[in-house]
Amino acid sequence: MIQLFYGSDTNKTHRVVQEVMLPLFEEHGVSIRDKVVSELKPEDWTENEVFIVGVPTWYYGELQSDWQAYLEELKGVDFTGKTIAIFGLGDQWGYDEWFIDGVGILAEVLIQNGAKMIAPWPTEGYDYTASKALNSEGDFYGLALDEDNQYELTDERCKKWIEMVVNELHLTEKSLSNSKKAEAAE
């Protein structure tokens, strides 16, 4: 089981999670449990080893309201031994100097607290001026989506990124069936 935690004020991130990502993970046979950030409890980070985190960026590089309210608590979580894939929504033309900065803000905290980040995303195909979401290799820490200007690319980008996540986690049919057997034994 993989946990997917996300925030969404305008329902764009919620729509992407519910209508695009969850069905795509299901096609790969991957079981996902999703939860909005405002409902997180401390034990939510200890129950699993693999997480997907979704964060839209607001205005001038600000975190979405639920993530902003949760940030201090997040800074206290030990992510040693945890693997995290991150994605974010932003507006690369209206807020081109802060494109998906929320991803970078959260990734910094996750990495500082021991998380192993997977599934970085290339910057090709985007038109922005600056972003805090760039890793040391010049890629985004995770999937970048622009539901304002490139919504027609969302489904295909999600499909490719989810394939990356599944491959990097080595979620093969064998490992999935072993995971299901372990869950059934509990």
Phi and psi in degrees as a GROMACS rama.xvg file:
@    title "Ramachandran Plot"
@    xaxis  label "Phi"
@    yaxis  label "Psi"
@TYPE xy
-110.91  137.693  ILE-2
-92.6022  137.2  GLN-3
-122.537  113.767  LEU-4
-111.542  133.04  PHE-5
-150.99  161.24  TYR-6
-120.352  152.129  GLY-7
-160.622  116.191  SER-8
-94.408  -36.5359  ASP-9
-101.897  4.40925  THR-10
74.3135  3.36634  ASN-11
-67.8152  -46.5068  LYS-12
-65.9805  -41.2353  THR-13
-57.8393  -45.5301  HIS-14
-61.8943  -45.0551  ARG-15
-60.3833  -44.3766  VAL-16
-63.4623  -53.9039  VAL-17
-71.787  -41.6996  GLN-18
-95.4066  -20.2355  GLU-19
-116.057  -59.4701  VAL-20
-68.1168  -50.9376  MET-21
-58.2871  -45.2835  LEU-22
-63.283  -35.2166  PRO-23
-68.1566  -41.9079  LEU-24
-62.1448  -40.3278  PHE-25
-61.1861  -38.793  GLU-26
-58.4543  -30.9391  GLU-27
-87.3244  0.595271  HIS-28
75.9231  19.551  GLY-29
-97.3843  127.131  VAL-30
-87.7471  124.732  SER-31
-121.42  135.693  ILE-32
-113.351  119.002  ARG-33
-104.672  151.388  ASP-34
-154.673  140.478  LYS-35
-80.2085  149.596  VAL-36
-56.4093  -38.1036  VAL-37
-62.9565  -15.2821  SER-38
-102.388  3.30516  GLU-39
-67.7255  142.904  LEU-40
-120.069  156.055  LYS-41
-52.7667  -37.9336  PRO-42
-69.5099  -15.5855  GLU-43
-60.3434  -27.8604  ASP-44
-86.0252  -12.911  TRP-45
-100.321  -14.7104  THR-46
-76.5178  -21.0928  GLU-47
-134.079  169.547  ASN-48
-108.813  -16.0776  GLU-49
-124.043  132.422  VAL-50
-136.297  150.971  PHE-51
-118.565  133.374  ILE-52
-122.356  129.955  VAL-53
-120.23  130.321  GLY-54
-142.938  120.722  VAL-55
-82.1127  152.418  PRO-56
-102.479  137.084  THR-57
-109.005  140.441  TRP-58
46.5209  -121.248  TYR-59
-92.2042  59.0117  TYR-60
77.1979  29.6911  GLY-61
-96.1709  151.863  GLU-62
-70.4671  150.634  LEU-63
-58.9157  150.127  GLN-64
-55.185  -42.5891  SER-65
-65.9366  -41.9187  ASP-66
-66.3767  -38.904  TRP-67
-61.623  -44.1734  GLN-68
-66.2688  -26.9574  ALA-69
-94.6217  -9.03615  TYR-70
-56.4696  -45.2439  LEU-71
-63.1122  -40.0839  GLU-72
-65.1143  -41.5674  GLU-73
-59.5149  -38.0971  LEU-74
-62.9226  -19.2695  LYS-75
-93.4233  0.276478  GLY-76
-89.094  133.758  VAL-77
-87.6983  116.365  ASP-78
-100.958  14.2098  PHE-79
-57.2895  129.197  THR-80
80.8598  2.30385  GLY-81
-99.737  143.351  LYS-82
-113.303  131.358  THR-83
-133.38  133.288  ILE-84
-110.346  134.878  ALA-85
-123.631  146.109  ILE-86
-138.655  157.843  PHE-87
-147.895  155.787  GLY-88
-112.427  142.435  LEU-89
-159.069  176.634  GLY-90
-118.158  101.181  ASP-91
-74.2836  -14.4969  GLN-92
-103.483  -42.4546  TRP-93
-74.6564  -31.2007  GLY-94
-131.871  53.5579  TYR-95
-66.1812  -19.4454  ASP-96
-85.864  -6.18397  GLU-97
-134.363  26.8676  TRP-98
-58.7691  123.639  PHE-99
42.9045  38.1771  ILE-100
-56.5342  -30.8521  ASP-101
-56.0548  -36.9935  GLY-102
-60.4321  -46.0217  VAL-103
-65.5382  -39.3602  GLY-104
-62.3321  -47.8587  ILE-105
-69.8598  -42.1662  LEU-106
-58.2852  -39.9109  ALA-107
-59.707  -45.5644  GLU-108
-64.703  -45.8016  VAL-109
-60.6384  -46.103  LEU-110
-66.404  -45.3644  ILE-111
-58.6747  -29.8359  GLN-112
-96.2499  15.0636  ASN-113
102.143  0.442373  GLY-114
-69.5341  145.996  ALA-115
-96.368  117.747  LYS-116
-91.5459  137.487  MET-117
-126.731  169.485  ILE-118
59.6938  54.5127  ALA-119
-64.4347  159.923  PRO-120
-125.258  135.647  TRP-121
-67.7943  154.017  PRO-122
-89.9316  -8.04191  THR-123
-61.5736  140.985  GLU-124
93.1071  2.84057  GLY-125
-116.867  151.916  TYR-126
-127.977  91.2521  ASP-127
-139.445  165.184  TYR-128
-94.5419  -42.926  THR-129
-153.374  158.415  ALA-130
-159.5  136.337  SER-131
-78.739  -4.31338  LYS-132
-88.6899  11.8014  ALA-133
-90.6339  131.738  LEU-134
-85.6021  -178.124  ASN-135
-66.8101  -18.9516  SER-136
-88.4542  -3.89599  GLU-137
89.2677  6.53245  GLY-138
-95.1182  165.54  ASP-139
-71.8348  148.926  PHE-140
-58.0847  -28.4402  TYR-141
-160.061  -170.158  GLY-142
-59.7343  132.157  LEU-143
-109.989  124.583  ALA-144
-121.816  143.629  LEU-145
-128.756  91.5528  ASP-146
-74.6087  -10.659  GLU-147
-84.8215  -39.5686  ASP-148
-119.561  -21.8466  ASN-149
-133.341  40.0623  GLN-150
-58.692  -28.118  TYR-151
-69.3459  -13.0871  GLU-152
-97.3522  -8.3741  LEU-153
-58.0868  -50.878  THR-154
-59.7007  -46.8503  ASP-155
-67.0364  -41.0954  GLU-156
-62.6886  -43.6291  ARG-157
-61.6288  -43.2573  CYS-158
-58.7014  -47.945  LYS-159
-65.3066  -42.1621  LYS-160
-67.1153  -41.9828  TRP-161
-63.5586  -36.9452  ILE-162
-62.0407  -39.6147  GLU-163
-60.8859  -47.7246  MET-164
-60.0271  -49.1534  VAL-165
-59.1966  -44.5925  VAL-166
-66.2478  -43.8932  ASN-167
-66.8587  -29.1731  GLU-168
-87.282  -2.42468  LEU-169
54.7509  44.9189  HIS-170
-84.2454  77.2545  LEU-171
-86.8247  169.483  THR-172
-57.7939  -38.5863  GLU-173
-64.7236  -47.5286  LYS-174
-66.7251  -33.6025  SER-175
-67.5173  -42.0825  LEU-176
-68.286  -36.1137  SER-177
-64.9966  -38.3877  ASN-178
-64.4711  -41.6736  SER-179
-66.5093  -37.8771  LYS-180
-64.1471  -40.7401  LYS-181
-65.3898  -41.3903  ALA-182
-63.4685  -40.4064  GLU-183
-67.2479  -32.0198  ALA-184
-73.1913  -21.3046  ALA-185
